[in-house]
Amino acid sequence: MPTPAASSPGPHDDTQRITLALCLAGFSCFLLLYGTQPLLPQLSEAFGISAGTVSLSVTAGTGTMALLLIPFSLVADRWGRERLMRFGLLGAALCALASAWATDFSLLVLARALLGACIAGVPAAAMAHLGEELPGHVRARVMGLYIAANALGGMAGRLLSAVVTDFSGSWQIGLAALGGIGLLVALVFWRLLPRARHFEPRSLQPGLLLADIRRIYADPGLPWLFTTAFLSMGTFVGLYNYLPFRLVQPPYGFGPAAIGSIFLLYAVGSYSSAWAGRQVARHGRPRILLGMALLAALGIGATLADALWLIIAGLGIFTFGFFAVHSVASAWVGHRAGPRRGLVSALYLASYYLGGSLLGTAAGWAWSHGGWPGVLAALLACAGLVIGIALRLRRLAGD
């Protein structure tokens, strides 16, 4: 007769399955979310719309994701996380496929907005699920893998949609390819994720929730870190959204595949996140945050040059600084979060993606009215505010 240990998965098996499932989920979310970003010039031409308007194909998804992160985090705390993640991944894949065959721009934006709404349920649940279901000694390692999978998915989605579009001559086929991968991942995730063993429903009493929110925003550091996330992500999306519009023009003349290749610089960001974590242990959060904010601003300024190698170098410098700022700020939020860690994380992520949506779109109007110098002026203003916040956060005692 088989023993119980032999007939049912053990804790080690569950840890491996949870790790793989959540990494696949993170990869798929960001593969799908930013698939239209390298195609903005092609979409602008196809639908006959301006650069500022076409950026809605990106920011509609990130905006709905930002707005729904907090509500979905509360839903997950009350009714469970597995179903939210499963249906979220499946719905996002179907919306991605629908966006590939949109016949006008308003339908494309609607499909991308619904995609963002589906994705919002995944990060809202994944980090809490990881914290509850995995042993304490592996959580940090698995969290690092999860974040790396997010970055890899974002890079792969941008590159794949651009390359497929370039070789097929159709942006619809580029987006459909991403939707097909997302659908495959959703089906694998559905079977792979084990049943939750440690979930306990949380109360959603409005009085307790409002009291927690008041405590969070009374903290001397957390609101400034939320603002850092808003400004930094807005700068990041604005730079990567509108640099392709400059590079498709003479004398550069980039095609979709060449535009997609610039997103390989995300690999720089993956390295800088880990590097920044190590440097914090030596030099402290305030100093690393300030130094990386200054580095990001320097990279933005370098893209004003005409030489292509300086533009790419500036983008790489900015990417290194941005990911380091995000890594330090998000870890700092966790350090100051207190008992409502899930809600604080949701507020940080909501600020992060809302900044990408609002400021990413606003940078389009700067492009329309001032070209690349106008975009740089707007982005440098945001970077300057992050530097100011970093200087202010140096006053926090004990950090």
Backbone torsions as a table, in degrees:
resi	resn	phi	psi	omega
1	MET	NA	135.6	179.0
2	PRO	-69.9	143.2	176.1
3	THR	-79.0	159.9	177.6
4	PRO	-56.9	-37.2	-179.3
5	ALA	-65.5	-31.6	-178.8
6	ALA	-82.3	-24.7	-173.8
7	SER	-95.9	-7.1	180.0
8	SER	-136.3	151.1	-178.5
9	PRO	-62.3	138.6	176.8
10	GLY	-88.4	176.6	179.8
11	PRO	-58.5	-36.4	-180.0
12	HIS	-66.0	-42.0	177.8
13	ASP	-61.9	-43.1	178.8
14	ASP	-63.0	-40.0	179.1
15	THR	-60.9	-43.7	179.4
16	GLN	-65.2	-42.5	-178.5
17	ARG	-68.0	-41.8	177.9
18	ILE	-63.3	-43.9	180.0
19	THR	-59.7	-49.9	-178.9
20	LEU	-64.5	-42.8	-178.4
21	ALA	-62.8	-46.1	-177.9
22	LEU	-69.9	-35.1	176.3
23	CYS	-65.7	-40.7	175.8
24	LEU	-63.2	-39.6	178.8
25	ALA	-63.0	-47.2	178.9
26	GLY	-62.1	-42.1	177.5
27	PHE	-58.7	-48.2	-176.5
28	SER	-65.2	-41.8	-178.4
29	CYS	-56.0	-48.0	-174.2
30	PHE	-86.4	-19.2	167.9
31	LEU	-60.2	-44.6	-176.0
32	LEU	-80.6	-37.6	-168.9
33	LEU	-64.5	-40.0	-173.4
34	TYR	-108.3	20.5	-176.9
35	GLY	-62.7	-26.3	-179.1
36	THR	-86.1	-10.4	-172.0
37	GLN	-60.1	-46.9	179.6
38	PRO	-75.3	-6.0	-177.7
39	LEU	-100.8	7.2	-175.3
40	LEU	-57.0	-44.1	177.7
41	PRO	-61.1	-39.4	179.0
42	GLN	-67.5	-40.4	178.6
43	LEU	-67.6	-38.1	177.5
44	SER	-60.0	-43.5	179.4
45	GLU	-70.4	-41.0	-176.4
46	ALA	-64.3	-38.9	-176.2
47	PHE	-100.5	-4.5	178.7
48	GLY	65.2	45.5	-177.5
49	ILE	-126.8	166.6	-175.5
50	SER	-78.2	167.5	178.5
51	ALA	-62.2	-41.0	179.7
52	GLY	-64.0	-38.6	-179.2
53	THR	-73.0	-42.0	-176.0
54	VAL	-66.5	-23.5	178.7
55	SER	-64.9	-14.4	175.6
56	LEU	-62.5	-22.1	177.2
57	SER	-66.0	-22.3	173.7
58	VAL	-94.0	-50.5	-170.4
59	THR	-75.4	-19.2	174.3
60	ALA	-62.6	-40.8	179.0
61	GLY	-71.6	-47.1	-179.5
62	THR	-67.2	-31.4	180.0
63	GLY	-68.4	-48.4	178.5
64	THR	-65.6	-34.8	175.8
65	MET	-61.5	-45.8	-179.5
66	ALA	-62.1	-42.4	-176.8
67	LEU	-69.4	-28.8	-174.3
68	LEU	-100.2	-5.3	-179.6
69	LEU	-57.2	-48.0	-176.6
70	ILE	-68.7	-49.6	176.6
71	PRO	-56.8	-41.3	-179.1
72	PHE	-70.4	-31.6	176.3
73	SER	-63.9	-36.4	177.6
74	LEU	-71.0	-39.8	176.2
75	VAL	-60.1	-44.3	-179.6
76	ALA	-63.8	-37.8	178.7
77	ASP	-65.9	-28.8	-175.3
78	ARG	-92.6	-42.9	-169.9
79	TRP	-117.5	4.3	175.8
80	GLY	108.0	157.6	-170.2
81	ARG	-109.5	-26.4	-174.8
82	GLU	-62.8	-50.1	-178.3
83	ARG	-64.1	-37.9	179.5
84	LEU	-60.9	-43.9	179.8
85	MET	-69.8	-42.5	-178.8
86	ARG	-61.9	-51.5	-178.4
87	PHE	-70.0	-30.8	177.7
88	GLY	-63.6	-45.6	179.6
89	LEU	-65.9	-41.1	179.4
90	LEU	-65.4	-45.6	179.4
91	GLY	-62.9	-39.5	179.7
92	ALA	-63.3	-41.1	179.2
93	ALA	-64.2	-42.4	179.4
94	LEU	-66.0	-38.2	177.4
95	CYS	-67.3	-36.0	176.9
96	ALA	-63.4	-42.2	177.2
97	LEU	-64.7	-39.6	178.6
98	ALA	-63.9	-39.0	-179.3
99	SER	-65.0	-26.9	-179.1
100	ALA	-67.1	-23.0	-176.9
101	TRP	-115.8	22.1	176.9
102	ALA	-64.5	133.5	-176.9
103	THR	-90.7	-15.1	172.3
104	ASP	-145.3	167.5	-170.5
105	PHE	-67.0	-34.1	-179.7
106	SER	-63.7	-36.7	177.1
107	LEU	-69.5	-36.3	176.6
108	LEU	-62.0	-45.5	-180.0
109	VAL	-63.8	-41.1	178.5
110	LEU	-60.7	-45.7	-179.9
111	ALA	-63.3	-39.9	179.9
112	ARG	-70.0	-34.1	176.6
113	ALA	-65.6	-42.9	177.6
114	LEU	-65.8	-34.5	175.5
115	LEU	-60.4	-45.8	178.2
116	GLY	-62.4	-37.2	178.5
117	ALA	-63.8	-40.3	178.5
118	CYS	-67.2	-42.5	-178.0
119	ILE	-65.0	-31.0	-177.3
120	ALA	-55.4	-29.5	-179.7
121	GLY	-72.6	-15.7	-175.3
122	VAL	-82.7	-59.4	177.7
123	PRO	-64.2	-26.9	176.9
124	ALA	-62.9	-26.5	-177.7
125	ALA	-108.2	-31.2	-169.8
126	ALA	-63.6	-45.7	-175.5
127	MET	-67.2	-38.6	177.1
128	ALA	-68.6	-39.4	178.5
129	HIS	-62.3	-42.8	178.2
130	LEU	-59.8	-45.3	-178.3
131	GLY	-65.4	-32.3	-177.8
132	GLU	-83.8	-37.4	-167.9
133	GLU	-95.3	-16.3	-177.0
134	LEU	-103.5	148.1	175.5
135	PRO	-61.8	149.4	-174.6
136	GLY	-58.6	-33.9	-174.7
137	HIS	-74.1	-11.5	178.9
138	VAL	-111.4	-4.7	-173.9
139	ARG	-61.5	-45.6	-177.0
140	ALA	-62.7	-42.1	179.8
141	ARG	-64.3	-43.8	-178.5
142	VAL	-68.8	-36.8	176.5
143	MET	-61.6	-40.1	176.8
144	GLY	-62.0	-41.2	177.4
145	LEU	-65.3	-38.8	179.2
146	TYR	-62.8	-45.6	179.5
147	ILE	-65.9	-39.7	177.2
148	ALA	-62.1	-39.1	178.2
149	ALA	-65.4	-36.6	175.1
150	ASN	-58.4	-49.8	-178.5
151	ALA	-64.4	-40.7	179.3
152	LEU	-63.9	-40.3	177.6
153	GLY	-64.3	-42.0	178.0
154	GLY	-61.9	-42.0	178.7
155	MET	-67.6	-46.1	-177.2
156	ALA	-64.6	-39.8	-179.4
157	GLY	-63.5	-44.7	179.4
158	ARG	-65.1	-44.8	-177.3
159	LEU	-68.0	-45.0	-176.7
160	LEU	-65.9	-45.0	-179.7
161	SER	-62.8	-37.0	179.5
162	ALA	-69.3	-44.9	-177.5
163	VAL	-67.0	-45.0	179.6
164	VAL	-63.6	-40.4	177.7
165	THR	-62.8	-42.3	-178.3
166	ASP	-63.5	-43.8	-175.6
167	PHE	-80.7	-28.5	-180.0
168	SER	-91.3	-21.4	-176.0
169	GLY	76.1	14.2	-176.0
170	SER	-139.4	120.3	176.1
171	TRP	-66.8	-27.0	178.1
172	GLN	-61.6	-41.8	-180.0
173	ILE	-68.3	-36.4	176.7
174	GLY	-59.4	-46.0	179.6
175	LEU	-72.0	-34.6	179.1
176	ALA	-64.6	-35.7	178.4
177	ALA	-61.6	-41.9	177.5
178	LEU	-64.9	-42.7	179.3
179	GLY	-60.6	-38.2	178.3
180	GLY	-64.4	-42.2	177.2
181	ILE	-64.2	-43.2	178.9
182	GLY	-59.9	-39.1	179.3
183	LEU	-66.2	-41.5	178.1
184	LEU	-62.5	-44.5	179.3
185	VAL	-62.0	-41.3	-179.4
186	ALA	-60.7	-40.7	-179.5
187	LEU	-68.4	-40.1	177.4
188	VAL	-65.6	-44.1	-179.9
189	PHE	-60.4	-40.7	-178.4
190	TRP	-56.9	-40.2	-179.2
191	ARG	-85.1	-28.3	-169.9
192	LEU	-83.1	-37.7	-172.8
193	LEU	-68.2	122.7	179.3
194	PRO	-71.0	163.3	175.4
195	ARG	-66.2	138.1	179.2
196	ALA	-64.4	136.9	-179.4
197	ARG	-106.6	-21.5	-169.5
198	HIS	-122.4	9.0	-178.0
199	PHE	-70.2	134.4	173.3
200	GLU	-130.1	125.8	-178.8
201	PRO	-59.8	143.3	177.9
202	ARG	-105.2	153.9	178.0
203	SER	-75.9	144.4	176.0
204	LEU	-114.5	31.9	179.5
205	GLN	-61.7	124.8	-175.4
206	PRO	-57.4	-38.0	-178.4
207	GLY	-62.1	-45.2	179.5
208	LEU	-66.8	-39.3	179.9
209	LEU	-64.3	-45.3	179.3
210	LEU	-64.4	-37.3	178.2
211	ALA	-64.6	-39.7	177.7
212	ASP	-65.1	-41.7	179.8
213	ILE	-63.4	-40.4	178.0
214	ARG	-62.4	-40.1	178.7
215	ARG	-65.3	-38.5	-179.5
216	ILE	-63.4	-45.4	-176.4
217	TYR	-81.1	-8.4	172.2
218	ALA	-85.7	-10.7	178.9
219	ASP	-65.3	139.5	-177.4
220	PRO	-72.3	-12.7	-178.2
221	GLY	-114.4	-37.2	-170.7
222	LEU	-59.4	-47.2	179.7
223	PRO	-59.3	-34.7	178.5
224	TRP	-70.6	-34.6	176.4
225	LEU	-70.1	-36.8	173.7
226	PHE	-61.0	-41.7	179.4
227	THR	-66.4	-37.4	175.2
228	THR	-58.8	-43.8	178.2
229	ALA	-61.7	-43.9	-179.9
230	PHE	-59.3	-50.4	-175.7
231	LEU	-71.1	-41.0	-176.7
232	SER	-66.6	-47.1	-179.5
233	MET	-67.0	-36.5	176.5
234	GLY	-61.1	-41.4	177.6
235	THR	-65.2	-42.9	-179.3
236	PHE	-61.4	-50.0	-179.1
237	VAL	-65.6	-41.2	179.8
238	GLY	-60.6	-42.8	-178.2
239	LEU	-67.3	-46.1	-178.1
240	TYR	-75.5	-23.1	176.6
241	ASN	-71.2	-42.5	-167.0
242	TYR	-107.0	-12.3	171.1
243	LEU	-60.5	-38.3	176.0
244	PRO	-57.3	-33.8	178.8
245	PHE	-65.0	-32.9	176.3
246	ARG	-73.9	-40.0	-173.6
247	LEU	-77.2	-16.4	175.0
248	VAL	-80.9	-14.8	-179.2
249	GLN	-84.8	160.7	172.6
250	PRO	-62.0	147.2	5.8
251	PRO	-90.0	7.2	-172.4
252	TYR	-84.8	-53.9	175.7
253	GLY	63.1	41.1	-179.9
254	PHE	-68.3	141.0	169.4
255	GLY	-93.4	179.4	-177.7
256	PRO	-58.1	-40.2	-179.1
257	ALA	-66.1	-41.1	178.4
258	ALA	-65.9	-38.9	176.1
259	ILE	-62.4	-44.2	-179.9
260	GLY	-61.9	-30.1	-176.9
261	SER	-67.6	-23.2	-179.9
262	ILE	-66.8	-20.2	179.5
263	PHE	-76.1	-6.7	171.5
264	LEU	-64.0	-18.0	177.0
265	LEU	-64.8	-11.6	174.3
266	TYR	-59.4	-25.5	177.2
267	ALA	-61.2	-33.4	175.3
268	VAL	-61.4	-42.0	179.5
269	GLY	-65.5	-36.9	177.8
270	SER	-61.5	-40.5	178.1
271	TYR	-68.2	-43.7	-174.4
272	SER	-65.8	-31.7	177.9
273	SER	-60.9	-47.9	179.1
274	ALA	-66.7	-40.7	179.9
275	TRP	-60.8	-44.8	-178.7
276	ALA	-62.6	-38.6	178.2
277	GLY	-60.4	-38.9	178.1
278	ARG	-69.8	-37.9	-177.5
279	GLN	-70.4	-29.5	178.2
280	VAL	-59.5	-39.2	179.7
281	ALA	-62.2	-28.9	-179.1
282	ARG	-88.2	-43.6	-168.2
283	HIS	-115.2	-9.0	179.6
284	GLY	90.2	153.6	-177.6
285	ARG	-61.9	-47.7	-175.3
286	PRO	-58.6	-42.1	-176.7
287	ARG	-68.7	-42.3	-179.7
288	ILE	-68.7	-39.9	178.2
289	LEU	-60.4	-45.3	179.8
290	LEU	-65.2	-46.0	-178.9
291	GLY	-62.0	-41.1	-179.4
292	MET	-73.5	-31.8	174.5
293	ALA	-65.0	-40.6	176.3
294	LEU	-64.5	-40.9	179.3
295	LEU	-63.9	-41.0	178.5
296	ALA	-62.1	-42.3	178.2
297	ALA	-62.9	-39.3	177.0
298	LEU	-61.6	-42.1	178.8
299	GLY	-63.6	-40.8	177.0
300	ILE	-59.3	-48.0	-178.8
301	GLY	-60.2	-34.5	-178.0
302	ALA	-66.2	-24.3	-178.8
303	THR	-74.3	-4.1	174.8
304	LEU	-73.2	-17.5	-179.0
305	ALA	-64.5	158.8	177.1
306	ASP	-88.5	-28.5	-178.7
307	ALA	-66.7	129.8	-175.8
308	LEU	-61.5	-38.8	-177.5
309	TRP	-65.6	-32.6	177.3
310	LEU	-72.0	-36.3	177.5
311	ILE	-62.3	-47.6	-179.0
312	ILE	-67.3	-39.4	177.5
313	ALA	-63.0	-42.3	177.6
314	GLY	-62.1	-40.4	178.1
315	LEU	-64.4	-39.7	177.9
316	GLY	-65.3	-42.3	178.3
317	ILE	-62.9	-45.2	178.1
318	PHE	-60.4	-44.1	-177.6
319	THR	-62.2	-41.8	176.5
320	PHE	-59.0	-48.3	-178.8
321	GLY	-65.5	-42.0	-178.0
322	PHE	-62.5	-49.6	-178.0
323	PHE	-64.7	-33.7	176.8
324	ALA	-67.0	-42.9	176.5
325	VAL	-59.0	-45.9	-179.2
326	HIS	-63.6	-41.4	179.4
327	SER	-62.8	-47.1	-179.0
328	VAL	-65.8	-45.2	-177.2
329	ALA	-64.8	-43.2	-178.7
330	SER	-67.2	-38.3	176.1
331	ALA	-67.3	-36.4	178.2
332	TRP	-64.6	-39.0	175.5
333	VAL	-59.3	-45.5	178.0
334	GLY	-61.6	-35.2	179.6
335	HIS	-66.1	-35.3	-175.9
336	ARG	-98.5	0.5	-166.9
337	ALA	-66.2	-38.3	-176.1
338	GLY	77.1	-156.4	-171.9
339	PRO	-70.3	-27.0	-179.8
340	ARG	-94.5	58.5	-175.7
341	ARG	-61.4	-39.7	-179.4
342	GLY	-64.3	-44.2	-179.9
343	LEU	-67.0	-40.9	178.8
344	VAL	-63.0	-42.8	178.1
345	SER	-62.7	-40.2	178.7
346	ALA	-64.9	-39.6	178.0
347	LEU	-65.1	-39.9	177.8
348	TYR	-63.4	-48.9	-178.5
349	LEU	-65.3	-36.8	177.4
350	ALA	-62.2	-43.4	176.5
351	SER	-61.8	-41.4	-177.9
352	TYR	-59.7	-52.4	-176.0
353	TYR	-78.0	-29.4	175.7
354	LEU	-66.1	-38.3	175.3
355	GLY	-61.7	-42.2	177.1
356	GLY	-60.9	-37.3	-178.8
357	SER	-73.4	-52.7	-174.5
358	LEU	-71.7	-50.3	-178.0
359	LEU	-73.9	-32.0	176.2
360	GLY	-61.6	-39.9	176.8
361	THR	-72.8	-41.6	-179.0
362	ALA	-60.3	-33.6	178.5
363	ALA	-63.4	-24.1	176.6
364	GLY	-64.9	-37.2	177.6
365	TRP	-69.5	-33.7	175.0
366	ALA	-63.7	-38.8	176.8
367	TRP	-64.1	-44.3	-177.9
368	SER	-64.1	-33.1	-174.8
369	HIS	-101.6	-22.4	-176.5
370	GLY	-134.6	6.2	-179.3
371	GLY	63.4	-157.0	-177.5
372	TRP	-64.0	-40.1	175.7
373	PRO	-58.8	-35.2	177.5
374	GLY	-66.2	-41.4	176.7
375	VAL	-61.9	-45.5	-179.0
376	LEU	-62.0	-39.6	179.5
377	ALA	-60.8	-43.8	179.7
378	ALA	-65.5	-42.9	-177.3
379	LEU	-70.8	-36.8	178.1
380	LEU	-67.7	-31.0	175.3
381	ALA	-63.5	-42.9	177.6
382	CYS	-64.9	-42.9	179.4
383	ALA	-63.2	-36.6	177.4
384	GLY	-64.1	-36.9	177.1
385	LEU	-66.3	-38.4	177.0
386	VAL	-63.1	-40.7	177.2
387	ILE	-61.3	-42.9	177.6
388	GLY	-61.4	-40.8	177.7
389	ILE	-65.1	-41.1	178.9
390	ALA	-60.9	-38.3	176.4
391	LEU	-64.8	-39.3	179.6
392	ARG	-66.8	-40.3	-177.4
393	LEU	-68.6	-14.8	176.8
394	ARG	-65.5	-17.5	-178.8
395	ARG	-81.0	-10.1	-176.4
396	LEU	-67.9	126.4	-180.0
397	ALA	-74.5	141.7	174.2
398	GLY	79.0	7.3	-179.0
399	ASP	-119.4	NA	NA
